[in-house]
């Protein structure tokens, strides 16, 4: 079961991805475990997502954590945030 903090974090991540996709006129629903590259995000969009995550959550993603695996899906970005800033995803 998902707690309220995790649900809010996920909602914010989904919104960030939707904003980036909207720039490409992509408006379809996004599953949290769906590969973002399959949804329509390019490598430049992934960089923009990383920057948006840092700004939205007021965090700095350490260089070793900036990997394709950590930005594969909304769930992997959520797990990344939980590792580097656990206070964001805790109640």
MODELLER restraints for C-alpha pairs under 7 A, 6 or more apart:
rsr = mdl.restraints
at = mdl.atoms
rsr.add(forms.Gaussian(group=physical.xy_distance, feature=features.Distance(at['CA:5:A'], at['CA:89:A']), mean=5.32, stdev=0.5))
rsr.add(forms.Gaussian(group=physical.xy_distance, feature=features.Distance(at['CA:5:A'], at['CA:90:A']), mean=5.81, stdev=0.5))
rsr.add(forms.Gaussian(group=physical.xy_distance, feature=features.Distance(at['CA:5:A'], at['CA:91:A']), mean=5.34, stdev=0.5))
rsr.add(forms.Gaussian(group=physical.xy_distance, feature=features.Distance(at['CA:6:A'], at['CA:89:A']), mean=5.20, stdev=0.5))
rsr.add(forms.Gaussian(group=physical.xy_distance, feature=features.Distance(at['CA:9:A'], at['CA:89:A']), mean=6.50, stdev=0.5))
rsr.add(forms.Gaussian(group=physical.xy_distance, feature=features.Distance(at['CA:10:A'], at['CA:78:A']), mean=6.76, stdev=0.5))
rsr.add(forms.Gaussian(group=physical.xy_distance, feature=features.Distance(at['CA:13:A'], at['CA:74:A']), mean=6.60, stdev=0.5))
rsr.add(forms.Gaussian(group=physical.xy_distance, feature=features.Distance(at['CA:14:A'], at['CA:74:A']), mean=6.93, stdev=0.5))
rsr.add(forms.Gaussian(group=physical.xy_distance, feature=features.Distance(at['CA:17:A'], at['CA:49:A']), mean=6.96, stdev=0.5))
rsr.add(forms.Gaussian(group=physical.xy_distance, feature=features.Distance(at['CA:20:A'], at['CA:45:A']), mean=6.85, stdev=0.5))
rsr.add(forms.Gaussian(group=physical.xy_distance, feature=features.Distance(at['CA:21:A'], at['CA:27:A']), mean=6.87, stdev=0.5))
rsr.add(forms.Gaussian(group=physical.xy_distance, feature=features.Distance(at['CA:21:A'], at['CA:40:A']), mean=6.94, stdev=0.5))
rsr.add(forms.Gaussian(group=physical.xy_distance, feature=features.Distance(at['CA:21:A'], at['CA:41:A']), mean=6.86, stdev=0.5))
rsr.add(forms.Gaussian(group=physical.xy_distance, feature=features.Distance(at['CA:32:A'], at['CA:73:A']), mean=6.36, stdev=0.5))
rsr.add(forms.Gaussian(group=physical.xy_distance, feature=features.Distance(at['CA:32:A'], at['CA:74:A']), mean=4.92, stdev=0.5))
rsr.add(forms.Gaussian(group=physical.xy_distance, feature=features.Distance(at['CA:32:A'], at['CA:75:A']), mean=5.62, stdev=0.5))
rsr.add(forms.Gaussian(group=physical.xy_distance, feature=features.Distance(at['CA:33:A'], at['CA:73:A']), mean=5.50, stdev=0.5))
rsr.add(forms.Gaussian(group=physical.xy_distance, feature=features.Distance(at['CA:33:A'], at['CA:74:A']), mean=6.30, stdev=0.5))
rsr.add(forms.Gaussian(group=physical.xy_distance, feature=features.Distance(at['CA:33:A'], at['CA:75:A']), mean=5.74, stdev=0.5))
rsr.add(forms.Gaussian(group=physical.xy_distance, feature=features.Distance(at['CA:34:A'], at['CA:73:A']), mean=5.65, stdev=0.5))
rsr.add(forms.Gaussian(group=physical.xy_distance, feature=features.Distance(at['CA:35:A'], at['CA:72:A']), mean=5.33, stdev=0.5))
rsr.add(forms.Gaussian(group=physical.xy_distance, feature=features.Distance(at['CA:35:A'], at['CA:73:A']), mean=4.91, stdev=0.5))
rsr.add(forms.Gaussian(group=physical.xy_distance, feature=features.Distance(at['CA:36:A'], at['CA:72:A']), mean=5.80, stdev=0.5))
rsr.add(forms.Gaussian(group=physical.xy_distance, feature=features.Distance(at['CA:36:A'], at['CA:73:A']), mean=5.30, stdev=0.5))
rsr.add(forms.Gaussian(group=physical.xy_distance, feature=features.Distance(at['CA:54:A'], at['CA:60:A']), mean=5.67, stdev=0.5))
rsr.add(forms.Gaussian(group=physical.xy_distance, feature=features.Distance(at['CA:54:A'], at['CA:61:A']), mean=6.79, stdev=0.5))
rsr.add(forms.Gaussian(group=physical.xy_distance, feature=features.Distance(at['CA:70:A'], at['CA:76:A']), mean=5.19, stdev=0.5))
rsr.add(forms.Gaussian(group=physical.xy_distance, feature=features.Distance(at['CA:70:A'], at['CA:77:A']), mean=5.62, stdev=0.5))
rsr.add(forms.Gaussian(group=physical.xy_distance, feature=features.Distance(at['CA:70:A'], at['CA:80:A']), mean=6.25, stdev=0.5))
rsr.add(forms.Gaussian(group=physical.xy_distance, feature=features.Distance(at['CA:71:A'], at['CA:77:A']), mean=5.40, stdev=0.5))
rsr.add(forms.Gaussian(group=physical.xy_distance, feature=features.Distance(at['CA:82:A'], at['CA:89:A']), mean=5.89, stdev=0.5))
